[in-house]
């Protein structure tokens, strides 16, 4: 249900219904919070695992000898 919510305010209301610690509750109530932070806090308390994005790994080419 949480992952189908689209707005940040709806996600915030859904998380505040959960049993949070006081420090995490203050973070969720902060006005300029990012959606990824909300996702992380939700996954911490619900037990859902987040998918880790692929990170860019540069491929270094061997130096050519002329």
C-alpha positions in Angstrom: 0.0 0.0 0.0 2.8 2.4 0.9 4.6 2.0 -2.4 1.4 2.8 -4.4 1.1 6.3 -2.7 2.3 9.1 -4.9 2.5 12.3 -2.9 4.9 13.0 -0.1 2.2 14.1 2.3 0.3 10.8 1.9 3.5 8.8 2.5 4.2 11.0 5.6 0.6 10.4 7.0 1.0 6.6 6.4 4.4 6.5 8.3 3.1 8.6 11.2 0.4 6.0 11.9 3.2 3.5 12.6 4.9 3.2 16.0 8.0 5.3 15.6 10.8 6.5 17.9 10.7 10.1 18.9 13.8 11.0 16.8 12.4 9.3 13.7 9.0 11.0 14.3 10.7 14.4 14.3 12.5 13.5 11.0 9.2 12.5 9.3 7.5 15.7 10.5 10.2 17.9 9.0 8.8 20.0 6.1 11.7 19.7 3.7 12.2 15.9 3.9 13.2 13.9 0.8 11.0 11.1 -0.4 13.9 8.7 -0.2 14.3 9.4 3.5 10.6 8.6 3.9 11.2 5.3 2.0 14.1 4.4 4.2 12.3 5.1 7.4 9.3 3.1 6.2 11.5 0.1 5.2 13.2 0.2 8.6 9.9 -0.1 10.6 8.0 -2.3 8.2 10.7 -4.8 7.4 10.4 -4.3 3.6 13.6 -4.3 1.7 14.4 -1.6 -0.7 15.9 -2.3 -4.1 19.4 -1.0 -4.4 20.1 1.0 -7.5 23.0 0.0 -9.8 25.9 2.2 -9.3 28.1 3.4 -12.1 31.5 1.8 -12.1 33.9 3.3 -14.6 35.9 0.9 -16.7 39.5 2.0 -16.9 41.3 1.2 -20.1 44.9 0.1 -20.0 47.3 2.8 -21.2 48.5 2.2 -24.7 52.2 2.1 -25.3 53.3 3.6 -28.5 
